[in-house]
Amino acid sequence: MVSSKYIRFQEKVTTGQSVAKFIEQSSVSEYHKNINDPLYQEKIESKKVLLPKNEFTFSVGGVVEQFNPFYGYGSFTLSYHKRNKIKNWFWFGFCSVDIHGQDRFGYYRYFSIAPSMRFSYLNKPKVTLYSGLSLGIGILTGSAWGYFPFFQITPIGFSYGKRFFVGSEFGYGLKGTFCANTGYKW
């Protein structure tokens, strides 16, 4: 079966028009025809992916002794992040970390609420890859009492799922070297 474009091509070439000029005219006119066509615009709009704007996460992390002065039983983290309206890759929010454990002096509990930010470099409907940073101050209670700085650097983290998701993070700080998380996006 011969396409109509091929037949027009043969007609133009036999009338003396150059092949390059024909290709230029047909591709430009097809392009402008598609751009101005409301059905084409509707098709483009329907393919846009709407990414979630908010995220609530619960994480359980393991603290590696050599990276942490505390001998922790693990960390529990609740966090909320909101996606920037202008830049889809930037998230801002807060995290609350609760660590129970013991050191050489006895039992302790460390609690912190800190601002956090995330930079997502892969935003798909079901998969998100990101890096993050949290800085703040925490309170240590138990056998000793005091204020301590809180930080968490997450070089890589991922989540999988459209609304309800699971994921994990690898990082350095009091939240843990490895965190498994689950949450909800809306």
N, C-alpha and C positions, 0 to 999 in steps of 0.2 A: 504494500500500500504506500502510495506516494503522498507526502504531506503537502499542504497548501503552501507552506513556506518554500519548499523545494520547487514547486511549480512557478511561484512568483520569482524565485531566483533565476530559473531558466529563462523566463520571459524578459527579465531585466538584462541579463547577460546577452541575449540575442539582439536586444535593441541597442546595445553598445554601452550600457552603464557598467562601470567597473565593479568588480566583485567586492572590493574593500568599501566602496561608497555604499553599495547595497547592504552590506552587513552593518555598517555604521548607522544607516537610516533605520533599518528594521529593529536593531537592538535599542536605539534611543527611543523610537516611537513605542515599542513594547514596554519599555521602562516607564515612560510618562503615562501610558495608558493604564498600567497597573497602579501607579502611585495615585492617580486621580480617581480610580474606580472605587466606589464606596464598599463594594463587596470585598475587594482586596484589603481595604483598610479594616473592615470588620474581621477578616481572617487573621490579620496581623494582631489585632487587639485580643482576639480569643486565644492566641498562643502565648500571651504574656503570663508569666508565673507570678502569682501573688504570694509573697513570702510572709511568714508570720512576723508580727511586730513585737510580741511579748513572749517571755519564756520564764517558766518557774521550774527549778531543778532541785532535786534531793540527791546528795552524793554521800558515798561512804568511801573513805580513803584510808590508806595504810601509810603510816609514817615510818620511814626507814631510819633506824637509830643513828647511823653515821652522819645523816644530814640534819639531825634534829637533836637538841640537847635533852629532850624528854623521851622517856620510854613509854610511848603511847599505846593504848589499846586500839587506836584508830580514831579517825575524825568523822564527824557528821556535819554536813554542810547543807544549808538551805540558801538558795540564791534566786534572785530575780534580775532579769536583764530586759531592757527595752531597746529595740533597734532604732537607730537614728533615721528620721524621715527622709533626709537628703542623701545620706551615704548608707547604703544597705549593708556595708561590710563592718560598720562600727556599732557596737552595743555598749550601753552603759547601765550600771545597776549597782547592786550591793550583794554581799554574801555574809552569812552568819555561820561561824565555825565553832563547833563545840568538841573539845578533846578531853577524854578522861584517860588517866593513866597514873603511872607512879614513877618517881625518880628515886635517887638514893636516899632522899629524906622522907619519903612516904607518898601517900595518895595525893593527887592534885586534880583540878579541873581548870581548863583554859577555855575562855569564851571570848569571842571577838565578833564585832560587826564592822565591816570594812567596805568602802566603795570599790567597785571593780569595773574593769572594761575588757571587752573582747573584740578581737579583730577577726572576722570570718572571711576566709579567702576562698571558700567553695560554698556557694549557696545554691543548693538544688532543693526541689520540693521535699525530698526525704533525707538527704544527706547534707550535713554541715561540717566543714573542717575549720578549726579556729585556733587562735592563740589568745592568751589572756594575761592579765596582771591585776593583782589586788594588793592594796597597801592600807594599813590601818593600825589600830592599837587594840590590845586585848588585855583581859584581866585574868590573873592567875590566882586561884584560891585553893585552899587545902592546907597541906603541910607548910607551905610558904604562901605569901601574899604579895602581889605587886602588879605593876603594869609592864607589859612587854610589847614590842612592836610585832605586828602581824604582817606577813607578806606571803604571796603565792605567785610564782612565775610559771605559766603554763605554755611551754613551747608548742605543744600539739594536743588537740582534743578533737573528738568527733562525736556527732550524734546521728542516730538513724531512726527515722519515723516521721510521719507527716504531722500528726497532732500529739499523740503520746509517743515518746521516744525513749531510747536507751542509748548509752554512750559511755565513753571513758576519756580520761585525761591523764597525761603524763606531765609531771611538773616538779618544782622544787619549792618547798616552803612548808608551813605548818598544816596546810590542808591535806598534804600527802604527796608521796612520790607517784602513786597510782590511785586514781579515783574511779569508781564505777558510779554512773549516775542514771537517773531516770527522771522524767518530767513531762510537762505539758506545754505546748506552744499554741498561741492563739493570735 
